[in-house]
Amino acid sequence: MATQLPATRPANPRFSSGPCAKPPVFDLQNLADAPLGRSHRAAEGKSKLLEAIETTREILGVPADYKIGIVPASDTGAFEMAMWSMLGERPAEMVAWESFGAGWVTDVVKQLKIEATTHTADYGEIVDMTTLNYDNDVCFTWNGTTSGVRMANGDAIPADRAGLTLCDATSAAFAMDLPWDKLDVTTFSWQKVLGGEAAHGMLILSPRAVERLENYTPAWPLPKIFRLTKGGKLIEGIFKGETINTPSMLCVEDYLQALKWAKSVGGLKGLIARADANAQAIADFVEQHDWIEFLAADPATRSNTSVCLKFNDDRITDGAAFAKAVAKRLADENVALDIGAYRDAPPGLRIWCGGTVETSDIAAMLPWLDWAFNAEINA
């Protein structure tokens, strides 16, 4: 049992699942080129915003005929905008296997009151996507940030679907290979895999999604912040850096620096490799210790970003209290910050393994997890 304090500490103890660790090269001085005190509609501001859009396209491999926009209110705002603007033309298939997916179900069923079929799975499991009716609109998360369960692939989504697929990919983009031909609406936020700042969302639309926007008007009123069309046509400016409301140019500069770093480590393939290495380090640890296991039941659907763990030792009588105590010990030692399970998830730990985290820090933290477990058991 690890009762002695480990000799090595992580250089960066930040393993939060959002906002996530900044890129390893982050330095506030790198943001000096931000056009602060300038209008975001001035040429320089619009140029920066367009650069953010097109560099995102380059790294993620988003098709040229897909639209990418920077929108308010993080991933939540982007996904809400998509649901309120596009859903209602046909029934919906609502898919949830963790808390954020469940939130989208609430919006559609209780707020928009759209005819919907709800498909759910317990934490650690995933819905069988082959059972859905893709003639309806389908809303789902690619990676369950609070459950550590992700889509293995998009094979279940048919190419000849009549409905739209709306995918919340906030903890998947830049860490997983997203099949763009299977996704009509994709959303994510800067503060996840690239460790950007919060409050800005990304909205990616396929040509099919644009067609829906231009040919369907929802029965409910839309606030200005959700409006993507004018006079029955897409507001093209939104997808060229002319944002609906005022963005933070400091945050934009930070995102541009993160994108620059992402290219330096090999782009999407490099980022995926970094996340995979981090998740594998934890998998090796779990294999060697019989008191801890993954929340995700199937290795094929285990996340490589939001890695969720649970304790399974018979000596633990109060799982929630024990997990919180272990997380507190690690935080007090400044070796792992903010790794408690999400409030609605089963008791345990959640360790962020996205590409901005160094595998050496994961490796240095894990002996401390062993120490904290045994210290709490002994206590």
Disulfide bonds with the S-S distance in Angstrom:
none
